[in-house]
Amino acid sequence: MGKQVSQYDKILKENIEAVIPGLMQHILGITAVDTEEIPDDIQHTKERKPDVLKKITDSAGSTFILQVEFQTANDTEMIYRMAEYHVMLERKYKLPVRQFVIFLGPEQPSMATELAGTHLQFRYPLIWFAQLDYEHFLHSAKVEEVLLSVLGDFKGDSEEQVLRRILARVEETSSSSFALQRHFNQLRVLSQLRNLGVKLKEVMDSIAKYINEEKDALYLRGFDKGEARGEERGEQKAETRFVQNLLGKLSLSDEQIADIAGVSVEFVLQVKQASVS
């Protein structure tokens, strides 16, 4: 689970700047006319940095600090973390603070959102992504937002139908063949948050004949039995095969291959060395 969480975090960090304007506008109800990056080192001893931290001026002329956190699992300490952030941010910037937690897991979140002490009252909004209409993201012109549609509410549409539409939109909105393969891999990782990894593999297999040889090597048939089972040993074999395909079919740097496959550069070097010996 730790490895999966790191993969989700990596995708969010890579895509956050592209998706946050749309999330603010359509999900958080914020129409920003000015956005300013601000330092996230608000406390040197805290366990982690905020996922999103910005100074916003909205269309009504209000200026405030926006903090957004993404969660893939329930965290019993979240209420305290958010309360700490609120106090520290308001103390530092002397501005109102607006906070949101966006929950990406498949099960309904059970985290406390309200702290009701004798001398302290605090609450934060918790948004469960699985309740958001996937169509909001599917029709975006930004591929990073299109990827998020796999985490939304399918509104009764079949999983296969939705996944086919998502794959088509990812292909339409990717800027290059290299970017396309990277986004396919990100979709594969995100689909696991909704327990759709196996179904996505089936859909990808069913349309593989429509993909040219170069894409097919990346698309990737290498994420087969081990990935579908979700077993650690099988997953490593699938990743190894994926990297081997990339090494054999395209002229990419070790760093580019690691980025596409979602593995470390060290792992790529290990596979390369093993292939030579």
N, C-alpha and C positions, 0 to 999 in steps of 0.2 A: 504493500500500500504506500510505503514511503516513497518508492521510486515513481509510482503513478502520480502522487501529489506533486513531486518535483517537476514532472512533465507538464501537468496542468499549470503550475506556477510559471513555467518557462513560456508557455503559449500566451498566458495572460500578459506577462511582461513584454513579450514581443508585439502584441497586438493592441495593448491598452490605449495608446494614443490615438489609434485609428477608430476605436469603437466608443470611446468615452463621449464624444460630441453627440452621437446618436442616442446613447443611453441617457444622457442628460436631458435631451430634447423630448424623447418619446417615453421614457420609463420613469425618470426622476421628476419630470415636470419643470425643468429648468431651461429657460431660453437665455443662453449666455451671449452677451454682446462683447465681452472682454474676458479673456482667460489668461492668468499669469501663473507660471510655474513658481512654486515656493519650495524651499528646502524641506526635506522630510526628516532631518536629524533633530527632531524636537526633544529627544531625550537620549543621551548616550547609553543609558543602561537598559533601555527597553528591549524586548526580545526580538521584535521585527519592526520594519518600517511600514507605514501605511501604503496600501496598494495604489490609491489615487489621493493626491493632496494638491489642491489648486485654490487660488484666489479668484473668485468669480464676481463679475458685475453682470446682473441680469437685465432683461429688457425693461424692468420696472425701476431700474436705477439702484437697486439694492446691491451692496457689496458684502460678501461673506466668504468664509473658508469652507470649501467642500472636501469632505473625506469620504471615500468609498472603499469598502473592504469586500473581497470576494472569498466565499467559503465553500469548500467542497464537502465538508463534514461538520457535524455539530460540535461546538466548542463550548463547554460549560463555563469557560472563563471569558467568553466574548462580551458579556454585559459589563464586566469590570474593565476589560481592555478599552471598550468604547467610551466608558465614563472617564477613564484616565486620559485618553486622547482628547476628549472634549475639554477637560479642564486645562490641559497643557496648551492646546491650540488657542483657546480663548485668552489664556494668560499671556501667551507670546505675541499674538497678533492684535489683540484688543478689538476683535471683530466677532460678529455672530458666527456660529459654527453649525453647519448642516452635515449630518452624517447619515450614511446608508450602508447596510450590509446586504449584499446580493448573494443568495444561496444557490449554488449550482448543482447540488446533489439530487438524486432521483426521489428520495423519500422526503416527506414533509418535514421541515426543520422543527426542532424542539428546543432550540436555544431560548433562554430568557431574554426578553427585550425591554424589561422594565425593572428598575431598582427602586424599591420603596422603603427607605430607611426612616428612622425617626427625624433626622435632620437633612436628609438628602433624597430628592426625587429626581429620577433620570430615566429616559427611554430613548430608543432609537428605532427607526423604521427598518423592518426586515422584509426583503422582497424575495419571494421564491420564484426563481427563473422558470421553473416547470409550469407555472401558471400564466406565463406570458405567451401570447399568440406567436407561433413561429413565423407566420407570414410577415410580421413586422420586420424581421431580420432577413428573410429569404429574398425580398425584393430590393434590398439595399444595393447601391452601386459599389459598396466597399466589401471586398471579399472577407475581411476580418469580421464584419457584422454577419455576413451570410453564414459563416461557420457557426455562429452562436445559435442559429435557428435549430440545430440538432438538440439543443438543450431546452427548447420551448415546448409549449403545449401544442400537440399535433391536431387538436380539435376534431378528433374522431377519424382523421385520415389514417390509412394504413401505414405502418412503419416503412414498408418497402416503397410505397408511393412517395412518401416524404423524403426518404433517403435518395431516391432517384432524382427528385427535384433539386435537392441540395447539391448533389454531385454535379448536376448540369449547371447550376448557378455558380458553383465554385469554378468550374471550367470557364464560364463566360466572363467572370469578373477577375480572373487571375491575369496579371500583366505579361507573363512570359511562361515558357515551358518549365523553366527552373522554379519560378514562383508557384506554378500549378502543383508540382510534385510536393513542394514544401507544405502547401495548404491541404493536399490530400492526406499527408501524414498528420497534420494538426487535427483534421477532421476525425481521423482514426482514433486519436488519443481522446478527443472530446466525446466521441460517441460512447466511450467506455463509462463516462459519468452517468449515462442513461441506460447502461447495460445493453447497448446496441452494437457492441463490437462484432459479434457473430453475424448479426443481420446485415451490417454494413459490408462485411466480407462477402456474404452471399450475393448482395446486390452488385458489388464490384466485380465478382466473378461472372455474373450473368451478363454484364455489359462489356467484359474484357475484349470480346471479339470486335468491338467497334473502336478499339483503341489501337493506335499504331504500335509497332514493335518497341520504339524508344519509350513511349509512355507506359507500355505494358510492363517493362522491366522495372519501372519506378512505381507503378500504380498499386500495387505490388502484390504479385502472387506469392512473394516470399513471406508475407504475414499470414500463413495458412494455418495448419493444424495446431501448432503451439499457441498462436495468438488466439484462435477461437476458443481453445480450452482455458486460456488465461493462466496457464501454469507458468511458473517462473522459468523452469528449464526450457519449456517449449517457446516461451517468449524470447529467450536469449538466442535460441536457434533461428527463430524468425528474423530477429534483428541482424544476426550474422549473415543470413542469406540475403537480406535487404542490402546490407553494406557490400557484400560480394557482387551483387548485381550492379550496384552503382559503380564499383571499381572496374568492373568488366565492360560496361556498356558506354560510359560517359567519361569525358576528360574533365573531372572536377577535382578541386583541391580537397585535402583531408578535412579542412574546416567546413567546406560546403557540404560534403557528404555527411559529416556529423550533424550539421544543422538540419538537413533533410530527414535523416533517419532518427533524429531525436536521441542521439547517443553522444558520448564524449569523443574527443579527438583521439584519446588514448585507446578507446575501443576500436576505432577505425584502424589505427596503426597495428593493433594486435591482429585484427582480421587480415590486414595486408601482409603482415609478416608470416602468418600461418599459411596464407595462400601461396607464398613464394617457397616456403620450406617443404 
